[in-house]
Amino acid sequence: MHSRVSWMAERMTGFWGDNASWVLDKAQGPHEAGYLKLDASRARADLDWTPQLRLEAARRTFRQWYRGVSDRGRRACDFTLSQI
């Protein structure tokens, strides 16, 4: 599991810029894998949903959203709607 997390963390820090970095917290905490699992199978089956963004575009959209909300103080709801 750590290799997937590390893979994504490395790509996000490189994409984020501004000398971003990350540190693996080795402290014992709750095992999150059973709780934080994305599964789009029901959306695919029930709603005929398919992803609209590739990974790079999704990361770029996330970065724009996060910076727009945290750095520029925009309201999350308004900024989300503007991205949609």
N, C-alpha and C positions, 0 to 999 in steps of 0.2 A: 504494500500500500504506500509506503513512504516514497517509493520511486515515482509513482504517479503524482503525488503531492509535490515532490521535489521538481519534477519535470514542469509542472504548471507554475510553481513558484518562480523557477528560473526564468521562464518565458515572461511572466507578468512583470518581474523586476526589470528585465531588459526592455520590455515594451513601455513600462512606466517612465523610465528615464529618471532624471534628477538624482542620480546616484542611489537609486532605491536598492534595498537589500532585504534579505530575510534571514531569520535564524530559526533553526529547528528547536522547539522547546521539548527537552527530553524529560520533563517532569511527568510523573504519573498522573493522569487525569482520566476522566471517563472515556471509554472507547467509543468514538463517535461514528465509526463506520456504519453501524447499524441504524444510526439516526440521521446521518447527513448523506443520504444516498439519492441521487437524482435518477428518476426512472420515468421516462416519457412514454412508456408502453401503453398506459391507459389513455393518454391524450391521443396517441396515434390510433388506437383501436376505437375509442368512443367518439372522438372528434375529427378523425381523419387528418390529424395535425402532422405537419412535418416542419423541421427547423428551417428558418429562413436565413439565418446567418451562419457563415462558416466560422471556425474558431477565431481566426484573426480579426474578422469583422466584429464578432461578439466581444472580444477583448477591447477593441478600439471603442465600441459603444459603451462598455462598462467604464472604461477610463474617462471618457467624456462625461458620463453621468456622474461618476464619483467626484471628479474635479469640479464640475458645475455645481454640485450640491454642497460639497465640503469647502472648497477653496473660494468659491464665488458667492456662497450664501443663497443660492437659488432654492426655491421650495421644491422638494423632491417630487411631489405630485405634478407640479407644473412642468418641470424639466422632463419627467418621464413622458408626459403627454406630448411635449414638443418633439421628443425622439421618435415616438410612434408615428 
